[in-house]
Amino acid sequence: MRAPTLILQGATDRQVSPDQANALASAMRAAGNRRVVVHTFARMNHLMLEDPSGDPRGYASLPSRRLRRDMLGVLVDWLVRTL
């Protein structure tokens, strides 16, 4: 895949680890895609929600189900720069 790629990663994601996101980005770069960006967000889980533990068993009891503003800001900035 050579399309511009943005990987948004939660540091507490227990379903896809930050190491896996970085490995994906490295593989894409090795295959010739030089337009890969990875952003990892502290205390963000697989659902892109604030979650210090990232345990999927706790998803239902998270205090907020709002997407994080910092993550949305990175997404919007990347879209504006890339499209």
Secondary structure, 3 states (H helix, E strand, C coil): CCCCEEEEEECCCCCCCHHHHHHHHHHHHHCCCCCEEEEEECCECCCCCECCCCCHHHHHHCCCCCCCHHHHHHHHHHHHHHC
